[in-house]
């Protein structure tokens, strides 16, 4: 099987720039949410539609980012 119907976009949640990527593999959609800088994967989701997969991944990402501490820049 090869990934099909690939899509990607960037958004901001809770002050973090994120990239959402999704694709169809067989009959299921898969989505990942990653931090744009430094590029770390935050969450994954899966579902029968793109919306379902992205929604699940975004919910997990929101939970994880809400618990992440941000250090103030030196200045």
N, C-alpha and C positions, 0 to 999 in steps of 0.2 A: 504494500500500500504506500501511496505517496500523499503527502499533505496537499490539499487543494483549498481554494477559496481563502487564501491568506490575506489578512488585513492587519494594519498597525496604525496606531495613532498615539499622540502624546496629550496628557492632561496634567492637572495639578490637583492633588488631594492633601489636605492638612498641611499645606505649605511645601510639599514635596513634588518635584517634577517626576512623572512616571510615564512609562511607555506600556501600552496594552497591545499585545499581539495575539491574534487568534487565527485558527485554521481548522479545516475539516479533515478528519482522518477516518475513512470509512463512513459510517453513519453518525459519528459523534464529533462534536466540536470541542476543541481544547483552547485554553487561553492562559497567558502568562502576564503577570504584572511585574515590571522591573523598574528600579530606580534609574533614572537617566544618567545621573552622575553619582556614584562610580559605576553603575551598570550591574547592580546585584539583583538577582531575582528575588522578589518578595513573596509572591503567591502564584498558585496555579488553580485553574478551575476546569471543569468538564461538564458537558451537558448535551442535550439533544438539539439545541439551537445555539447560535452564536451569542445571543443575548443571555441565555441561561449560563453558558460557560463564562462569559465576561462578568456577569453579575456575581457569580460565586467567587471568582478570583478577586474582584474589586472589594467585596465584603471582607475577605480574609486580609487583603492589603490594608484596608482602613483600620482593622483591629490591630494589626501588627505595627503600623506606623503611629497609631495613637499611643502605643506603649513605648515608642522609641524616644530616647532623650536626645535633645539637640544641644550641643555645646556652643556657647557664645564665641564668636571669633575674637582672637586676640586684638587688642587695639588700644 
